[in-house]
Amino acid sequence: MVKSELVARLAEKNPHLYQRDVERIVTTIFEEISSALSRGDRVELRGFGAFSVKQRAPRVARNPRTGQAVQVGEKHIPFFKTGKELRERLNPDGNAGPASEASGDS
Amino acid sequence: MSGRTVTRAQLSEAVYQEVGLSRNESADLVESILDEVADHLIGGETVKVSSFGSFYVREKGQRVGRNPKTGEEVPILPRRVLVFRPSHVLKDRINQTLSKPVAK
């Protein structure tokens, strides 16, 4: 499913809304998550999951072709951790794994 | 990093500010978007959101794990895990604001 299909589905379920408003709503939500992450904030959506930013330390990498050492700066990468409820819904027969017991959050 | 946490409340507020809907209806829409995404993933479908990223389900086979406390071997049953792959647009945006440029 791509974003336009998500918009179409929601427009179908909410016939009182214009499709272009549904489109703006979907865009707003993902934009809000993106801008929170670029501020370094966490986004926690209980039952669904949590987005956070992880820091990667600067390191010396190598150009695989020339073998030359290259300095790579500090990096930040977005990370998503699936929420407990969604993880259980993905594994209805109770195989959600040890992580489901280890972490009580979201 | 500021270390704040954004929740459904802030997402609904953003929707409320953006479109002329009531606060209640904005909250309902945030919920139905998350439900829609979750339902498709549970059905095994990939969900792609341009300039944000894609979510997909990976099937993991059975493997032998170990209880780290007791050292005891325990089978980890086959299961399905959700993977989020951030888009380049999102990664670049985060790095632009959070990372210091490479020291030359």
Backbone of each chain as ProteinMPNN parsed JSONL, in Angstrom:
{"seq_chain_A": "MVKSELVARLAEKNPHLYQRDVERIVTTIFEEISSALSRGDRVELRGFGAFSVKQRAPRVARNPRTGQAVQVGEKHIPFFKTGKELRERLNPDGNAGPASEASGDS", "coords_chain_A": {"N_chain_A": [[0.841, -1.184, 0.0], [0.582, 2.196, -0.844], [0.988, 5.739, -0.091], [-1.07, 7.2, -1.445], [-3.029, 5.256, -1.762], [-3.656, 4.725, 0.86], [-4.798, 7.17, 1.535], [-7.029, 7.079, -0.178], [-8.471, 4.91, 0.903], [-9.105, 5.885, 3.463], [-10.658, 8.071, 2.776], [-12.811, 6.8, 1.68], [-13.888, 5.618, 3.963], [-14.608, 7.826, 5.368], [-16.859, 9.506, 4.295], [-17.849, 12.082, 4.556], [-15.77, 13.808, 4.349], [-13.612, 15.776, 2.265], [-11.563, 14.402, -0.284], [-9.159, 15.743, -0.688], [-8.749, 16.938, 1.767], [-8.393, 14.731, 3.409], [-6.033, 13.818, 2.351], [-4.359, 15.958, 3.122], [-4.443, 15.608, 5.868], [-3.218, 13.093, 6.262], [-0.68, 13.673, 5.236], [0.084, 15.699, 7.034], [0.327, 14.26, 9.461], [2.513, 12.456, 9.006], [4.42, 14.35, 8.447], [4.582, 15.689, 10.864], [5.658, 13.705, 12.504], [8.137, 13.366, 11.217], [9.261, 15.939, 11.589], [9.444, 16.068, 14.337], [11.341, 14.052, 14.812], [13.532, 15.166, 13.513], [14.1, 17.192, 15.216], [15.173, 15.791, 17.179], [13.481, 14.622, 18.919], [11.413, 12.043, 20.427], [8.87, 9.877, 19.17], [6.024, 8.579, 20.377], [3.717, 6.14, 19.956], [1.441, 4.534, 21.421], [0.744, 1.073, 21.384], [1.088, 0.979, 18.687], [3.785, 1.742, 17.975], [7.129, 3.097, 18.479], [8.996, 5.891, 17.411], [12.359, 6.852, 17.193], [15.528, 8.582, 17.468], [18.712, 7.459, 16.722], [22.114, 7.751, 17.637], [25.069, 7.62, 15.752], [28.434, 7.061, 16.198], [31.318, 9.009, 15.098], [33.516, 7.598, 12.636], [36.298, 5.795, 11.201], [36.196, 4.932, 7.964], [36.595, 2.788, 5.075], [37.372, 3.207, 1.671], [36.133, 0.847, -0.369], [37.133, 0.225, -2.843], [39.613, 1.503, -3.275], [40.852, 1.171, -0.889], [41.518, 3.221, 0.695], [41.575, 5.169, 3.669], [38.791, 6.816, 5.052], [37.386, 9.578, 6.696], [34.45, 9.383, 8.503], [31.785, 11.293, 9.554], [29.89, 11.946, 12.614], [26.692, 10.435, 12.84], [23.099, 10.472, 12.585], [20.414, 8.303, 12.924], [17.072, 7.427, 12.038], [14.872, 5.386, 13.982], [12.696, 2.645, 14.489], [10.601, 1.114, 16.811], [8.599, -1.602, 17.201], [5.37, -1.557, 18.658], [3.959, -3.163, 21.584], [1.327, -4.201, 21.381], [0.873, -4.27, 18.578], [2.923, -5.987, 17.82], [2.03, -8.316, 19.005], [-0.313, -8.682, 17.621], [0.694, -9.265, 15.126], [1.657, -11.746, 15.563], [-0.405, -13.869, 16.266], [-0.596, -16.403, 17.434], [0.865, -16.366, 19.733], [3.645, -16.235, 19.456], [5.236, -14.048, 19.764], [7.736, -13.672, 20.739], [10.717, -13.36, 22.866], [11.094, -10.7, 23.335], [8.647, -9.567, 23.825], [8.078, -10.055, 26.432], [10.195, -8.957, 27.733], [10.119, -6.144, 27.377], [8.067, -3.77, 28.647], [7.016, -1.501, 27.6], [5.141, 0.712, 25.358]], "CA_chain_A": [[0.0, 0.0, 0.0], [1.316, 3.459, -0.854], [0.249, 6.809, 0.572], [-2.305, 7.553, -2.158], [-4.02, 4.206, -1.476], [-4.057, 4.966, 2.247], [-5.71, 8.317, 1.459], [-8.274, 6.627, -0.812], [-9.181, 4.062, 1.877], [-9.645, 6.723, 4.527], [-11.704, 8.901, 2.177], [-13.948, 5.885, 1.551], [-14.462, 5.397, 5.29], [-15.069, 9.11, 5.887], [-17.452, 10.144, 3.101], [-18.151, 13.489, 4.794], [-14.56, 14.618, 4.157], [-13.069, 15.853, 0.911], [-10.34, 13.62, -0.435], [-7.962, 16.59, -0.54], [-8.526, 17.145, 3.201], [-7.825, 13.484, 3.924], [-4.64, 13.866, 1.892], [-3.635, 16.901, 3.992], [-4.351, 15.015, 7.211], [-2.191, 12.047, 6.228], [0.601, 14.366, 5.062], [0.377, 16.392, 8.29], [0.766, 13.315, 10.48], [3.877, 11.995, 8.747], [5.278, 15.531, 8.548], [4.737, 15.954, 12.293], [6.603, 12.694, 12.999], [9.447, 13.698, 10.648], [9.873, 17.13, 12.176], [9.809, 15.716, 15.715], [12.597, 13.3, 14.764], [14.651, 16.032, 13.134], [14.449, 17.972, 16.414], [15.761, 14.858, 18.129], [12.427, 14.126, 19.812], [10.868, 10.7, 20.254], [7.43, 9.872, 18.893], [5.544, 7.337, 20.958], [2.318, 5.871, 19.628], [1.149, 3.306, 22.166], [0.016, 0.046, 20.657], [1.601, 0.932, 17.319], [5.234, 1.674, 18.073], [7.788, 4.347, 18.828], [10.09, 6.335, 16.551], [13.37, 7.602, 17.919], [16.731, 8.836, 16.682], [19.903, 6.889, 17.333], [23.334, 8.406, 17.216], [26.192, 6.767, 15.358], [29.683, 7.781, 16.448], [32.185, 9.161, 13.926], [34.407, 6.439, 12.503], [37.141, 5.791, 10.012], [35.767, 3.875, 7.056], [37.537, 2.597, 3.978], [36.842, 3.09, 0.328], [36.403, -0.566, -0.67], [37.859, 0.059, -4.101], [41.014, 1.934, -3.186], [41.411, 0.818, 0.411], [41.905, 4.45, 1.375], [40.792, 5.48, 4.863], [37.989, 8.033, 4.931], [36.761, 9.96, 7.957], [32.993, 9.535, 8.412], [31.335, 12.062, 10.714], [28.805, 11.448, 13.452], [25.445, 10.323, 12.077], [21.873, 10.179, 13.328], [19.499, 7.535, 12.092], [15.753, 7.182, 12.623], [14.7, 4.004, 14.398], [11.316, 2.343, 14.874], [10.423, -0.096, 17.612], [7.194, -2.004, 17.136], [4.666, -1.582, 19.933], [3.614, -4.481, 22.104], [0.048, -4.677, 20.834], [1.043, -4.59, 17.156], [3.77, -7.182, 17.746], [1.188, -9.469, 19.338], [-1.277, -8.891, 16.533], [1.431, -9.882, 14.017], [1.898, -13.135, 15.952], [-1.576, -14.177, 17.082], [-0.482, -17.664, 18.181], [1.697, -16.219, 20.924], [5.076, -16.374, 19.179], [5.809, -12.705, 19.629], [9.151, -13.747, 21.067], [11.098, -12.963, 24.215], [11.03, -9.236, 23.46], [7.334, -9.16, 24.315], [8.075, -10.109, 27.902], [11.28, -8.12, 28.238], [9.828, -4.713, 27.377], [6.671, -3.498, 28.965], [6.561, -0.214, 27.043], [4.305, 0.866, 24.169]], "C_chain_A": [[0.887, 1.248, 0.0], [0.409, 4.554, -0.293], [-1.081, 7.144, -0.111], [-3.407, 6.514, -1.911], [-4.547, 4.338, -0.047], [-5.078, 6.11, 2.286], [-7.065, 7.868, 0.889], [-9.119, 5.798, 0.152], [-9.845, 4.896, 2.97], [-10.775, 7.61, 4.011], [-12.988, 8.08, 2.029], [-14.678, 5.72, 2.882], [-15.011, 6.671, 5.914], [-15.692, 9.936, 4.764], [-17.793, 11.623, 3.297], [-16.937, 14.392, 4.587], [-14.158, 14.643, 2.678], [-11.789, 15.044, 0.86], [-9.096, 14.485, -0.223], [-7.686, 16.916, 0.932], [-7.911, 15.903, 3.836], [-6.339, 13.43, 3.567], [-3.802, 14.787, 2.789], [-3.443, 16.331, 5.389], [-3.237, 13.971, 7.26], [-0.806, 12.687, 6.117], [1.034, 15.039, 6.364], [0.943, 15.435, 9.339], [2.202, 12.853, 10.242], [4.874, 13.154, 8.819], [5.579, 15.839, 10.021], [5.753, 14.977, 12.916], [8.014, 13.036, 12.504], [10.066, 14.899, 11.341], [10.228, 16.89, 13.637], [11.162, 15.011, 15.722], [13.767, 14.213, 14.398], [14.98, 17.05, 14.23], [15.157, 17.099, 17.445], [14.751, 14.318, 19.128], [12.05, 12.683, 19.478], [9.397, 10.831, 19.884], [6.905, 8.535, 19.376], [4.063, 7.171, 20.702], [1.965, 4.51, 20.212], [0.335, 2.326, 21.343], [0.521, -0.107, 19.234], [3.121, 0.789, 17.35], [5.814, 3.027, 18.402], [8.921, 4.626, 17.851], [11.085, 7.093, 17.422], [14.566, 7.812, 17.006], [17.91, 8.247, 17.417], [21.132, 7.551, 16.756], [24.393, 7.381, 16.848], [27.466, 7.586, 15.477], [30.48, 7.966, 15.151], [33.137, 7.976, 13.835], [35.275, 6.617, 11.269], [36.704, 4.624, 9.149], [36.809, 3.759, 5.938], [36.811, 2.574, 2.646], [37.16, 1.676, -0.134], [37.199, -0.757, -1.963], [39.35, 0.387, -3.944], [41.67, 1.556, -1.868], [41.82, 2.035, 1.22], [40.998, 4.718, 2.569], [40.057, 6.806, 4.67], [37.357, 8.316, 6.286], [35.258, 10.122, 7.742], [32.522, 10.206, 9.705], [30.256, 11.354, 11.509], [27.504, 11.447, 12.645], [24.273, 10.067, 13.005], [20.943, 9.408, 12.432], [18.162, 7.321, 12.804], [15.586, 5.693, 12.907], [13.248, 3.802, 14.819], [11.287, 1.067, 15.683], [8.938, -0.415, 17.637], [6.578, -2.053, 18.527], [4.219, -2.983, 20.298], [2.353, -5.035, 21.445], [0.181, -5.091, 19.366], [1.884, -5.85, 16.979], [2.948, -8.433, 18.044], [0.167, -9.748, 18.242], [-0.599, -9.504, 15.304], [1.661, -11.373, 14.273], [0.77, -13.622, 16.844], [-1.451, -15.476, 17.884], [0.532, -17.578, 19.312], [3.177, -16.404, 20.707], [5.782, -15.035, 19.088], [7.259, -12.632, 20.077], [9.472, -13.189, 22.435], [10.97, -11.46, 24.429], [9.694, -8.783, 24.043], [7.242, -9.218, 25.841], [9.075, -9.118, 28.465], [10.906, -6.648, 28.332], [8.345, -4.461, 27.583], [6.123, -2.265, 28.273], [5.788, -0.353, 25.738], [3.704, -0.437, 23.684]], "O_chain_A": [[1.842, 1.329, 0.773], [-0.778, 4.332, -0.051], [-2.094, 7.347, 0.558], [-4.587, 6.863, -1.858], [-5.724, 4.096, 0.221], [-6.09, 6.028, 2.982], [-8.116, 8.235, 1.414], [-10.338, 5.961, 0.213], [-10.99, 4.65, 3.352], [-11.739, 7.871, 4.73], [-14.094, 8.585, 2.222], [-15.908, 5.685, 2.934], [-15.785, 6.617, 6.869], [-15.126, 10.941, 4.335], [-18.004, 12.342, 2.321], [-17.064, 15.615, 4.644], [-14.34, 13.668, 1.948], [-11.026, 15.0, 1.824], [-8.104, 14.03, 0.347], [-6.538, 17.144, 1.313], [-7.027, 15.999, 4.687], [-5.503, 13.044, 4.384], [-2.682, 14.446, 3.168], [-2.406, 16.544, 6.018], [-2.419, 13.964, 8.18], [0.125, 12.293, 6.819], [2.199, 14.962, 6.753], [1.917, 15.755, 10.021], [3.016, 12.856, 11.165], [6.028, 12.965, 9.204], [6.702, 16.206, 10.369], [6.585, 15.363, 13.736], [8.972, 12.999, 13.277], [11.257, 14.893, 11.651], [11.208, 17.446, 14.131], [12.029, 15.33, 16.537], [14.87, 14.048, 14.919], [16.026, 17.697, 14.177], [15.672, 17.592, 18.449], [15.124, 13.632, 20.08], [12.336, 12.182, 18.39], [8.751, 11.81, 20.258], [7.285, 7.484, 18.859], [3.248, 7.964, 21.174], [2.165, 3.473, 19.58], [-0.637, 2.7, 20.687], [0.405, -1.177, 18.637], [3.673, -0.172, 16.814], [5.079, 3.997, 18.585], [9.699, 3.738, 17.504], [10.694, 7.88, 18.285], [14.61, 7.28, 15.897], [18.095, 8.503, 18.606], [21.198, 7.87, 15.569], [24.585, 6.392, 17.554], [27.563, 8.679, 14.92], [30.337, 7.179, 14.215], [33.522, 7.412, 14.859], [35.021, 7.469, 10.418], [36.824, 3.465, 9.548], [37.766, 4.529, 5.873], [35.743, 1.974, 2.527], [38.331, 1.329, -0.28], [37.858, -1.78, -2.149], [40.22, -0.347, -4.413], [42.892, 1.611, -1.738], [42.398, 1.907, 2.299], [39.786, 4.517, 2.487], [40.627, 7.785, 4.188], [36.854, 7.407, 6.946], [34.834, 10.907, 6.894], [32.824, 9.743, 10.805], [29.772, 10.292, 11.117], [27.255, 12.361, 11.86], [24.441, 9.508, 14.089], [20.702, 9.811, 11.294], [18.119, 7.068, 14.008], [16.093, 4.848, 12.17], [12.644, 4.682, 15.432], [11.875, 0.058, 15.293], [8.122, 0.41, 18.048], [7.204, -2.54, 19.468], [4.113, -3.868, 19.449], [2.318, -6.186, 21.01], [-0.334, -6.133, 18.96], [1.606, -6.677, 16.11], [3.14, -9.478, 17.421], [-0.173, -10.899, 17.971], [-1.254, -10.191, 14.521], [1.836, -12.158, 13.341], [0.959, -13.775, 18.051], [-2.123, -15.638, 18.902], [1.008, -18.604, 19.797], [3.908, -16.699, 21.653], [6.805, -14.906, 18.416], [7.938, -11.638, 19.821], [8.609, -12.611, 23.095], [10.765, -10.998, 25.551], [9.618, -7.734, 24.683], [6.434, -8.521, 26.455], [8.857, -8.517, 29.517], [11.327, -5.966, 29.266], [7.499, -4.885, 26.795], [4.924, -1.994, 28.336], [5.789, -1.409, 25.105], [2.978, -0.45, 22.69]]}, "seq_chain_B": "MSGRTVTRAQLSEAVYQEVGLSRNESADLVESILDEVADHLIGGETVKVSSFGSFYVREKGQRVGRNPKTGEEVPILPRRVLVFRPSHVLKDRINQTLSKPVAK", "coords_chain_B": {"N_chain_B": [[20.113, 16.822, 21.703], [16.652, 17.306, 22.318], [15.049, 15.649, 23.768], [12.298, 15.408, 24.152], [8.971, 13.951, 24.088], [6.766, 13.092, 21.571], [3.332, 12.506, 21.206], [0.172, 10.826, 20.44], [-1.55, 12.937, 21.074], [-0.246, 15.345, 20.28], [-0.091, 14.889, 17.543], [-2.8, 14.827, 16.823], [-3.457, 17.43, 17.49], [-1.962, 18.838, 15.601], [-3.293, 18.049, 13.274], [-5.776, 19.129, 13.814], [-5.129, 21.884, 13.778], [-4.439, 22.134, 11.111], [-6.546, 21.313, 9.415], [-10.026, 22.114, 9.158], [-11.387, 20.616, 11.369], [-13.114, 19.171, 14.217], [-11.59, 18.81, 17.497], [-12.052, 16.303, 18.527], [-12.731, 14.797, 16.245], [-10.372, 15.02, 14.823], [-8.627, 13.561, 16.434], [-9.803, 11.044, 16.154], [-9.265, 10.57, 13.469], [-6.46, 10.39, 13.384], [-6.166, 8.049, 14.795], [-7.532, 6.279, 13.05], [-5.866, 6.294, 10.845], [-3.525, 5.114, 11.832], [-4.603, 2.606, 12.474], [-5.351, 1.675, 9.959], [-2.852, 1.446, 8.659], [-1.662, -0.469, 10.356], [-3.443, -2.668, 10.006], [-3.016, -3.371, 7.314], [-0.352, -4.15, 7.417], [-0.495, -6.35, 9.126], [-1.889, -8.014, 7.49], [0.182, -8.709, 5.907], [1.07, -7.006, 4.016], [3.182, -4.528, 2.454], [3.758, -1.194, 3.539], [4.132, 1.871, 2.112], [5.349, 5.119, 2.476], [5.885, 7.977, 0.835], [8.843, 9.951, 0.943], [9.025, 9.511, 3.653], [9.179, 6.748, 4.626], [9.266, 3.099, 4.545], [7.226, 0.401, 5.724], [7.52, -2.956, 6.497], [6.803, -6.501, 6.751], [8.738, -9.024, 8.16], [9.478, -12.444, 7.906], [10.575, -14.565, 10.365], [12.614, -17.387, 10.879], [12.658, -20.416, 12.914], [14.925, -20.46, 15.681], [17.72, -21.214, 17.838], [17.803, -19.897, 20.979], [19.187, -18.34, 23.931], [18.818, -18.284, 27.385], [19.914, -15.504, 28.903], [20.508, -15.257, 31.581], [20.535, -17.783, 32.849], [21.851, -19.322, 31.018], [20.646, -21.328, 29.754], [19.452, -23.204, 26.983], [16.944, -22.187, 24.758], [14.266, -22.718, 22.489], [13.522, -20.362, 19.953], [10.602, -19.525, 18.615], [9.262, -19.583, 15.207], [8.482, -16.379, 13.891], [6.821, -13.253, 13.15], [8.198, -10.177, 12.28], [8.093, -6.61, 12.444], [9.448, -4.276, 10.242], [10.936, -1.116, 9.871], [11.909, 0.917, 7.305], [13.62, 3.726, 6.886], [13.193, 6.525, 4.67], [15.476, 8.058, 2.295], [15.118, 10.765, 2.211], [14.067, 11.38, 4.747], [16.194, 10.512, 6.388], [18.262, 12.214, 5.536], [17.207, 14.658, 6.257], [17.087, 14.499, 9.06], [19.8, 14.248, 9.636], [20.752, 16.649, 8.701], [19.883, 18.516, 10.565], [20.745, 17.497, 13.016], [23.365, 16.377, 13.004], [26.846, 17.103, 13.193], [28.884, 18.628, 10.695], [31.233, 16.728, 8.657], [34.531, 16.501, 9.846], [37.176, 17.906, 8.233]], "CA_chain_B": [[18.727, 16.379, 21.548], [15.799, 17.939, 23.319], [14.543, 14.593, 24.613], [10.855, 15.429, 24.39], [8.241, 12.873, 23.44], [5.539, 13.451, 20.861], [2.366, 11.41, 21.283], [-1.045, 11.021, 19.651], [-2.148, 14.24, 21.373], [0.362, 16.371, 19.425], [-0.455, 14.616, 16.153], [-4.189, 15.28, 16.659], [-3.437, 18.892, 17.541], [-1.464, 19.295, 14.301], [-4.378, 17.836, 12.318], [-6.787, 20.129, 14.183], [-4.655, 23.182, 13.283], [-4.274, 22.111, 9.655], [-7.824, 21.148, 8.731], [-11.09, 22.61, 10.016], [-12.174, 19.56, 12.012], [-13.12, 19.289, 15.669], [-10.479, 18.103, 18.14], [-12.436, 14.892, 18.631], [-12.643, 14.135, 14.95], [-8.946, 14.958, 14.482], [-8.074, 12.425, 17.176], [-10.312, 9.821, 15.523], [-8.579, 10.342, 12.2], [-5.108, 9.917, 13.685], [-6.351, 6.639, 15.159], [-7.887, 5.428, 11.911], [-4.701, 6.16, 9.967], [-2.664, 4.09, 12.43], [-5.289, 1.318, 12.324], [-5.283, 1.28, 8.554], [-1.478, 1.001, 8.411], [-1.469, -1.715, 11.106], [-4.219, -3.749, 9.381], [-2.348, -3.807, 6.086], [0.874, -4.855, 7.796], [-0.888, -7.644, 9.676], [-2.219, -8.801, 6.303], [1.419, -9.069, 5.225], [1.35, -6.038, 2.959], [4.142, -3.452, 2.721], [3.157, 0.139, 3.498], [5.159, 2.845, 1.727], [4.952, 6.52, 2.541], [6.983, 8.659, 0.158], [9.668, 10.877, 1.726], [9.028, 9.128, 5.068], [9.818, 5.442, 4.717], [8.339, 1.998, 4.331], [7.08, -0.592, 6.775], [7.205, -4.273, 5.959], [6.846, -7.597, 7.713], [9.74, -10.035, 7.832], [9.214, -13.74, 8.541], [11.798, -15.112, 10.961], [12.542, -18.813, 11.119], [12.97, -20.829, 14.279], [16.355, -20.546, 15.984], [17.963, -21.515, 19.24], [18.256, -18.756, 21.77], [19.734, -18.724, 25.213], [18.445, -17.421, 28.503], [21.204, -14.911, 29.275], [20.752, -15.369, 33.016], [20.831, -19.153, 33.246], [22.646, -20.007, 30.0], [19.838, -22.433, 29.259], [19.026, -23.072, 25.591], [15.496, -22.203, 24.54], [13.94, -22.478, 21.085], [12.741, -19.182, 19.628], [9.687, -20.004, 17.577], [9.148, -18.71, 14.036], [7.59, -15.256, 14.177], [6.82, -12.175, 12.168], [8.621, -8.91, 12.877], [7.849, -5.437, 11.632], [10.668, -3.53, 9.957], [10.741, 0.208, 9.287], [13.067, 1.366, 6.545], [13.42, 5.159, 6.65], [13.57, 6.981, 3.335], [16.654, 8.924, 2.271], [14.678, 12.129, 2.509], [13.97, 11.49, 6.202], [17.54, 10.387, 6.959], [19.012, 13.435, 5.238], [16.628, 15.752, 7.034], [17.514, 14.333, 10.445], [21.231, 14.525, 9.727], [21.01, 18.06, 8.464], [19.678, 19.322, 11.761], [21.342, 16.955, 14.234], [24.771, 15.964, 12.952], [27.85, 18.102, 12.832], [29.508, 18.248, 9.426], [32.465, 15.933, 8.735], [35.755, 17.264, 10.044], [38.09, 17.62, 7.114]], "C_chain_B": [[17.855, 16.915, 22.666], [15.168, 16.91, 24.247], [13.067, 14.665, 24.952], [10.186, 14.273, 23.672], [6.939, 13.392, 22.847], [4.598, 12.251, 20.924], [1.178, 11.694, 20.363], [-1.636, 12.418, 19.844], [-1.591, 15.337, 20.465], [0.018, 16.152, 17.955], [-1.881, 15.097, 15.885], [-4.247, 16.795, 16.631], [-2.976, 19.466, 16.194], [-2.544, 19.157, 13.226], [-5.47, 18.885, 12.549], [-6.409, 21.515, 13.645], [-4.687, 23.271, 11.76], [-5.605, 22.094, 8.908], [-8.932, 21.6, 9.684], [-11.987, 21.53, 10.596], [-12.167, 19.793, 13.518], [-11.927, 18.523, 16.24], [-10.771, 16.607, 18.226], [-12.25, 14.154, 17.323], [-11.185, 14.018, 14.493], [-8.297, 13.764, 15.163], [-8.524, 11.108, 16.554], [-9.579, 9.512, 14.224], [-7.154, 9.848, 12.392], [-5.177, 8.417, 13.98], [-6.659, 5.791, 13.929], [-6.744, 5.296, 10.914], [-3.777, 5.073, 10.515], [-3.28, 2.695, 12.286], [-5.163, 0.779, 10.904], [-3.885, 0.73, 8.221], [-1.253, -0.357, 9.082], [-2.191, -2.887, 10.431], [-3.542, -4.268, 8.115], [-1.081, -4.584, 6.396], [0.558, -6.25, 8.321], [-1.281, -8.587, 8.54], [-0.995, -9.161, 5.476], [1.83, -8.088, 4.141], [2.405, -5.019, 3.405], [3.402, -2.12, 2.664], [4.268, 1.154, 3.235], [4.606, 4.244, 1.809], [6.113, 7.329, 1.97], [7.563, 9.754, 1.042], [9.608, 10.628, 3.24], [9.744, 7.788, 5.224], [8.825, 4.342, 4.426], [8.388, 1.024, 5.495], [6.827, -1.925, 6.085], [7.4, -5.334, 7.024], [7.872, -8.619, 7.25], [9.411, -11.311, 8.609], [10.54, -14.274, 9.079], [11.611, -16.591, 11.215], [12.856, -19.157, 12.565], [14.482, -20.846, 14.486], [16.509, -20.837, 17.474], [18.485, -20.267, 19.94], [18.775, -19.252, 23.097], [19.216, -17.753, 26.267], [19.738, -16.821, 29.043], [21.529, -15.06, 30.762], [21.217, -16.766, 33.388], [21.714, -19.887, 32.241], [21.898, -21.154, 29.34], [19.398, -22.188, 27.814], [17.513, -23.137, 25.486], [15.203, -21.965, 23.067], [13.153, -21.176, 20.937], [11.903, -19.559, 18.42], [9.664, -19.06, 16.371], [8.173, -17.576, 14.326], [7.715, -14.2, 13.089], [7.237, -10.882, 12.868], [8.388, -7.774, 11.883], [9.158, -4.665, 11.469], [10.296, -2.178, 9.372], [12.02, 0.601, 8.577], [12.867, 2.84, 6.218], [13.87, 5.554, 5.251], [14.808, 7.865, 3.434], [16.31, 10.347, 2.635], [14.635, 12.343, 4.026], [15.356, 11.443, 6.85], [18.342, 11.661, 6.749], [18.528, 14.594, 6.093], [17.092, 15.696, 8.485], [18.987, 14.687, 10.597], [21.564, 15.981, 9.53], [20.886, 18.868, 9.742], [20.454, 18.809, 12.971], [22.84, 16.679, 14.177], [25.677, 17.123, 12.596], [28.481, 17.671, 11.509], [30.817, 17.502, 9.643], [33.669, 16.855, 8.902], [36.73, 16.901, 8.939], [39.542, 17.672, 7.583]], "O_chain_B": [[18.273, 16.97, 23.823], [14.793, 17.233, 25.374], [12.623, 14.058, 25.925], [10.76, 13.684, 22.757], [6.132, 14.035, 23.518], [5.021, 11.113, 20.719], [1.176, 12.668, 19.61], [-2.159, 13.013, 18.902], [-2.343, 16.158, 19.94], [-0.147, 17.114, 17.205], [-2.148, 15.704, 14.848], [-4.993, 17.381, 15.846], [-3.529, 20.454, 15.709], [-2.696, 20.032, 12.374], [-6.014, 19.452, 11.601], [-7.26, 22.233, 13.121], [-4.93, 24.335, 11.191], [-5.768, 22.775, 7.896], [-8.782, 21.479, 10.899], [-13.194, 21.518, 10.354], [-11.321, 20.521, 14.036], [-11.327, 17.692, 15.558], [-9.893, 15.766, 18.032], [-11.7, 13.054, 17.277], [-10.808, 13.036, 13.854], [-7.512, 13.041, 14.55], [-7.737, 10.168, 16.437], [-9.304, 8.353, 13.912], [-6.688, 8.985, 11.648], [-4.368, 7.629, 13.489], [-6.109, 4.7, 13.778], [-6.656, 4.291, 10.208], [-3.303, 4.216, 9.769], [-2.576, 1.723, 12.012], [-4.904, -0.405, 10.685], [-3.756, -0.315, 7.585], [-0.724, -1.282, 8.465], [-1.625, -3.971, 10.298], [-3.505, -5.476, 7.88], [-0.767, -5.564, 5.72], [1.254, -7.215, 8.004], [-1.044, -9.793, 8.607], [-1.113, -9.841, 4.457], [2.813, -8.305, 3.432], [2.503, -4.692, 4.588], [2.515, -1.939, 1.831], [5.211, 1.285, 4.015], [3.531, 4.532, 1.283], [7.198, 7.362, 2.551], [6.84, 10.401, 1.8], [10.089, 11.45, 4.019], [10.786, 7.704, 5.874], [7.67, 4.612, 4.097], [9.413, 0.841, 6.152], [5.999, -2.004, 5.177], [8.054, -5.118, 8.044], [7.874, -9.029, 6.09], [9.108, -11.27, 9.802], [11.509, -14.416, 8.332], [10.566, -17.011, 11.712], [13.268, -18.297, 13.344], [15.234, -21.202, 13.579], [15.563, -20.723, 18.253], [19.482, -19.672, 19.531], [18.798, -20.456, 23.353], [19.187, -16.542, 26.048], [20.575, -17.545, 29.583], [22.694, -14.995, 31.155], [22.172, -16.928, 34.148], [22.265, -20.943, 32.552], [22.435, -21.858, 28.485], [19.012, -21.072, 27.468], [16.876, -24.026, 26.051], [15.824, -21.1, 22.449], [12.226, -20.918, 21.704], [12.424, -19.868, 17.348], [10.004, -17.882, 16.493], [7.136, -17.803, 14.951], [8.597, -14.257, 12.232], [6.696, -10.534, 13.917], [8.472, -7.95, 10.668], [9.88, -4.434, 12.438], [9.446, -2.091, 8.485], [13.093, 0.615, 9.18], [12.041, 3.179, 5.371], [14.818, 4.983, 4.712], [15.149, 8.358, 4.509], [17.09, 11.051, 3.277], [15.11, 13.362, 4.527], [15.657, 12.232, 7.746], [19.019, 12.136, 7.661], [19.317, 15.4, 6.586], [17.446, 16.72, 9.07], [19.38, 15.343, 11.561], [22.522, 16.498, 10.104], [21.67, 19.785, 9.988], [20.792, 19.59, 13.861], [23.515, 16.742, 15.205], [25.324, 18.001, 11.809], [28.598, 16.476, 11.238], [31.44, 17.631, 10.696], [33.809, 17.854, 8.196], [37.063, 15.732, 8.743], [40.456, 17.459, 6.786]]}, "name": "protein", "num_of_chains": 2, "seq": "MVKSELVARLAEKNPHLYQRDVERIVTTIFEEISSALSRGDRVELRGFGAFSVKQRAPRVARNPRTGQAVQVGEKHIPFFKTGKELRERLNPDGNAGPASEASGDSMSGRTVTRAQLSEAVYQEVGLSRNESADLVESILDEVADHLIGGETVKVSSFGSFYVREKGQRVGRNPKTGEEVPILPRRVLVFRPSHVLKDRINQTLSKPVAK"}
